[in-house]
Amino acid sequence: MNPAAAGVLTVLLLAGCQSDPVLRSARMSPAHYRLLVDRCHVIDRAQLEGDLHALALRKCPAGAEALQNIQSLPSRQGSLFGECLRRGALQAEVRCLP
């Protein structure tokens, strides 16, 4: 592999951890979502819960009920050089207000 290609590959691998946080949602039924937040650099659980609340508001513009079934999950964040030392993930469910 030539040096330029190796440099580009390294930047792409490092960028995977820098796209922090990963926010995902899956619609379970009308106005009911499963939310997932996964961070490479986590300060504390409150930070992850804040990410879940922000995602809930994006999915529920009229407002959302309280998050339910909050669960810690193994983080899928990772990197080639181990810069994700404090990673974490939370999953929750939310119902949107009418």
C-alpha positions as a Python dict, from the first residue, in 0.01 Angstrom:
ca = {
    (1, 'M'): (0, 0, 0),
    (2, 'N'): (141, 339, -89),
    (3, 'P'): (191, 602, 185),
    (4, 'A'): (-88, 831, 60),
    (5, 'A'): (-343, 549, 62),
    (6, 'A'): (-229, 442, 408),
    (7, 'G'): (-273, 799, 532),
    (8, 'V'): (-624, 823, 391),
    (9, 'L'): (-718, 488, 545),
    (10, 'T'): (-586, 599, 885),
    (11, 'V'): (-790, 921, 871),
    (12, 'L'): (-1105, 725, 781),
    (13, 'L'): (-1052, 480, 1067),
    (14, 'L'): (-999, 760, 1316),
    (15, 'A'): (-1305, 945, 1185),
    (16, 'G'): (-1524, 650, 1285),
    (17, 'C'): (-1478, 737, 1650),
    (18, 'Q'): (-1505, 1109, 1589),
    (19, 'S'): (-1861, 1082, 1454),
    (20, 'D'): (-1967, 1089, 1814),
    (21, 'P'): (-2244, 1029, 1919),
    (22, 'V'): (-2422, 772, 1706),
    (23, 'L'): (-2797, 829, 1736),
    (24, 'R'): (-3044, 575, 1602),
    (25, 'S'): (-3417, 529, 1622),
    (26, 'A'): (-3651, 253, 1513),
    (27, 'R'): (-4025, 297, 1484),
    (28, 'M'): (-4204, 25, 1682),
    (29, 'S'): (-4556, 146, 1607),
    (30, 'P'): (-4716, 482, 1528),
    (31, 'A'): (-4581, 735, 1781),
    (32, 'H'): (-4365, 471, 1958),
    (33, 'Y'): (-3989, 456, 1904),
    (34, 'R'): (-3689, 262, 2030),
    (35, 'L'): (-3394, 500, 2064),
    (36, 'L'): (-3025, 421, 2084),
    (37, 'V'): (-2732, 646, 2162),
    (38, 'D'): (-2371, 527, 2146),
    (39, 'R'): (-2078, 752, 2237),
    (40, 'C'): (-1705, 709, 2211),
    (41, 'H'): (-1626, 979, 2467),
    (42, 'V'): (-1865, 953, 2763),
    (43, 'I'): (-1844, 1180, 3065),
    (44, 'D'): (-2126, 1013, 3260),
    (45, 'R'): (-2464, 841, 3222),
    (46, 'A'): (-2645, 1177, 3237),
    (47, 'Q'): (-2471, 1274, 2912),
    (48, 'L'): (-2611, 964, 2739),
    (49, 'E'): (-2957, 1028, 2884),
    (50, 'G'): (-2940, 1386, 2754),
    (51, 'D'): (-2863, 1249, 2408),
    (52, 'L'): (-3168, 1019, 2435),
    (53, 'H'): (-3392, 1312, 2534),
    (54, 'A'): (-3265, 1521, 2241),
    (55, 'L'): (-3330, 1232, 2001),
    (56, 'A'): (-3680, 1185, 2148),
    (57, 'L'): (-3760, 1550, 2081),
    (58, 'R'): (-3643, 1516, 1721),
    (59, 'K'): (-3868, 1214, 1670),
    (60, 'C'): (-4162, 1368, 1859),
    (61, 'P'): (-4198, 1735, 1757),
    (62, 'A'): (-4519, 1775, 1965),
    (63, 'G'): (-4342, 1640, 2273),
    (64, 'A'): (-4266, 1304, 2425),
    (65, 'E'): (-4360, 1109, 2734),
    (66, 'A'): (-4086, 1008, 2977),
    (67, 'L'): (-3826, 765, 2847),
    (68, 'Q'): (-3901, 407, 2942),
    (69, 'N'): (-3709, 80, 2954),
    (70, 'I'): (-3371, 255, 2969),
    (71, 'Q'): (-3097, -8, 2933),
    (72, 'S'): (-2721, 7, 2922),
    (73, 'L'): (-2575, -172, 2622),
    (74, 'P'): (-2222, -255, 2513),
    (75, 'S'): (-2087, 25, 2300),
    (76, 'R'): (-2017, -52, 1937),
    (77, 'Q'): (-1784, 246, 1911),
    (78, 'G'): (-1427, 152, 1855),
    (79, 'S'): (-1112, 254, 1688),
    (80, 'L'): (-791, 114, 1557),
    (81, 'F'): (-571, 294, 1809),
    (82, 'G'): (-792, 269, 2119),
    (83, 'E'): (-887, 634, 2158),
    (84, 'C'): (-1239, 536, 2276),
    (85, 'L'): (-1144, 477, 2637),
    (86, 'R'): (-1476, 579, 2799),
    (87, 'R'): (-1745, 461, 2563),
    (88, 'G'): (-2103, 375, 2640),
    (89, 'A'): (-2446, 313, 2495),
    (90, 'L'): (-2803, 344, 2619),
    (91, 'Q'): (-3129, 228, 2469),
    (92, 'A'): (-3478, 347, 2562),
    (93, 'E'): (-3834, 357, 2437),
    (94, 'V'): (-4047, 666, 2400),
    (95, 'R'): (-4408, 744, 2308),
    (96, 'C'): (-4485, 1068, 2131),
    (97, 'L'): (-4758, 1300, 2253),
    (98, 'P'): (-5052, 1354, 2016),
}
